[in-house]
Amino acid sequence: MTQHFPTRQLRFFLTAPTPCPYLPDREERKVFAHLPLNDGPVVNDSLTGAGFRRSQNIAYRPACEACSACVSARVPVGAYAYSRSERRVLKRNDDLQRHLVEAEATLEQFELMRRYLTARHAGGGMADMTWPDYQAMVEDTAVRTHIIEYRKTSADGGPGDLVACALVDLLKDGLSLVYSFYDPEARQRSLGSFVILDHIVQAHLTGLPYVYLGYWISGSAKMDYKARFTPIELLRPQGWTRYENGEAAG
């Protein structure tokens, strides 16, 4: 795949060391660049394939001096084989309505996110997110992005309560899950897994080969779950490498 980096527009910067939010007693550093407004989608495609993640108009990737635990992960859609438990998760949520909406923040989404962060990530870096912060996360971008809303069906058959959301970038070769959140009280639905599985389904239906999951971090309870989705591809020094049946955790 030909990668396109407009060197005249991109300048890369390195952050100072800060405590790692995922692994104790470690420090993290990131290399980042501002995505150009006039070429954002193409540059985002290339940088995502090279292991970067997007936050608003910034693309970043880990650049830690003494640690390489963060590994970019993506699901090869065409080879994916759903386990029995994953099929049950999809079946359990087949009553939800799926709506693709513009990347425009709503108070309903924000309130759901606040409940999610309070219940699941109370001590995390996003725990104090404000309404303007959420607006910026969703709307400040020049790439191809959208929100998927998952809603219960109301008594009259129309859309009902919002139970999950995913901010998703549309790439040339796949879907990139930027951030997802859901009703923390709906534990029986396994909504975190469902959102990923549903995007694997949607990528397959639209002919896109990959779903990008962000960083898999062995030893981090927050991020290690991604290795459960197999087969999975991890970005190693030699390139994207496929792992199956839990090999990624080795």
N, C-alpha and C positions, 0 to 999 in steps of 0.2 A: 504494500500500500504506500503510495506516495504521500509524504507528509509535507505540510505547507506551514512554514514559519516565516512570517514577514519580519525579518531581522531589523528593518529600519523602524518598525513600530514597537517591537517587543524589547523591554529591558527587564532583566531578571534581578531580583533582590534577595538577600538572605536575612532572615530574622535572627535576633539574638536568642541565646538559649533560654528556655523556660521549662518549668516542671512538666513532665509528660502527664497528660490527663488519662492515659490508659495503663501504663506500667509504672509501678512504684520505683522510687529511687533512680529514675532516669530523667534525662533532659531531652527536649525536642527542639529542632530547628526546622524551618521550612524555607524553601526557595519558592518565590512567587513572581508573577507578572500580571500586569493589568491587561485585560483583553481589549483589543482595539474595537472601537465602536463600528467602524466601517467594514471590518473583516472578522467580527467576533465568532460567527458560527463555524467558519472554516478553521480558524485557529483553535477553537474549542474542540472540534473533531480531532485534530492532530494531537493536541496536548493531552486529551483524555486517553487516546491510544498510547501515549507515552507515559502514562501513569499519573497524570495530574488530576486534581479534582477542582470543581468550580464553587466559588462562594461569591455571589453577586457578580461583579465584573473583575474578579481576581481568580486566576488559576494558580494552584499551589500543589506542591508535593513535599514529602518529608526529605530532609537533608541532614539527618542526625549524624553526629561525628562518631559515636560509639555504639550505634544500634541500627539494625536494619529490619526490625520486627514488622514494620508496616509494609504490606505487600498489596499492590493493586490486584483486584479480583474481578472477573467477569464470567458470566455464564454463557457457554456456547449453546444457543437455543436449539439448533437442529439436532444436537446429540443428547438433549436432556431427557432423562427417563424419570418420570414422577414415581416416588415411592408410594406405598399404600397410605402412609400417614399424610403425605402431601396431597394425595387425592381426597382424603377425608377432609383436609383443611379447605380445599377448593369446594367440595360439596357442602360443607358446613356454612359457607358464605355465599352460596349461589342465590340467596334471597336478596343480596345487596345489589343496588343499582350503581352502575359505574358511569360517571359523567366527566368528560374532558372539558375543562374550562380554561379561559385565558389566565395568564399569570398575573392575576389581580388579587391582592389581599382582601379578605373579608373578615369582619369581626367574628363571625361564626367559626371560621377556620382558626383564628387567633385564640379564641376561647378554648377550643379543643386542644390546641397545641399547649396552652398554659396548663391544662389539666394533665396532659401527657408528661410534660416536663416536671411538674410537681410530683407526680407519682413515680416516674421512672428515672429521672435524672436531676433530682433535687440539688445535688452538689456539683453538677456539671457547669461548664462554661456558658451554657445557654439558659441556665435556670432563671436569670434575671432579665430575660428578653422582654422588651417593651413593644407596644403596638408599632411605633415607628421602626423599631428594629425588624419586626416581622414584615412590615411593608417593604423595607429595603431588601430583605432576603429574597422576597418573591419578585419584586418589580424592577429592581436595579440591575438590569442585564441587557445585553444586546445580542444574546444567542437565541436559538430556537428552543423555547421552554414552555411548559404548560403545567397545570395542576390536574391531577386525577382526584375527584371526590368520590367517596364510597358512601352511599346512603341507604338506610333502611327504606323499605317500601311502606308508604302511608296507607291508611285504611281505604282511601279512595283509589289506590293503585299508583299514585304519583310519588315523587321523591319525598322522603321523610327526613328523619334525624341524620345528621352527619356523624359517621363513626370512624372514618379514616381519611387521610389525605396523603398525596405524594407529589412533591415537586420534582418534575422530570424534564431532563434535556433530551431533545430529539437530535441524535447524531446521524452521520452518514451511514454508520454501520451498526447502530443499535440505539438502545434507550439507556440513559444514565440516571440512576436514582440519586438525586441530589440530597433530598431529605424527606423522610416520611414520619408521620405521627398518627396516633389513633386513640380511641377511647380506652383508657387503662382499666376500666371496669369490665370490659367485654373479654375477659380472659379466655372463656371457652371458645372464642372464635379464632384464636391464634392470629390476630390481625397483622402482626409484624411479618410473619411467614407468608400470610395470604397476599400481602401487597407485592412481595417479591415474586411469588408464584404467578400471580395474575399478570405481572409485566412480562414474565417469560411466555405466558400464553399469548399476550397481545403482540409481543415481538414476533412470535412464530406466525401469527395470523397476518401480520403486515410484511413479512419477508425480511425482517431485520435479524442479522445473525447473532447479536450479542445483547445481554443486559449487564451493564456495568454497576457493580455493587459498592464501589469505593474501596476502602482498605480492610483487608483481613489482617488481624493482629493475633498471632498465637500467644496464648497466655492471658489475653484480655477478655473477661466475661462479656464486656460490652460489644466486642467485635469478632470474637472467635466463632460465633454462630454461623458466619458466612460459609465456613468450610463444610457445613452440612448440606449445602446445595451442590450436588455432584451429578455429572462431571462439572468441574470448575476449572478456569484457567487463571493462573497467577503469573504476574509479570516478574520474571527472574532476569538476571543479567544477560542471559542468552536469548531473551524474548519471552513471549507468552507461551507458557507451558501448561499442558492439560494434566489434571489430577482427577482420579476417580476413587470412589469407595473409601473416603476418608484419608487418602494419601496426603492431602494438603496439610493435615495436622501433624505430619511427621517432620 
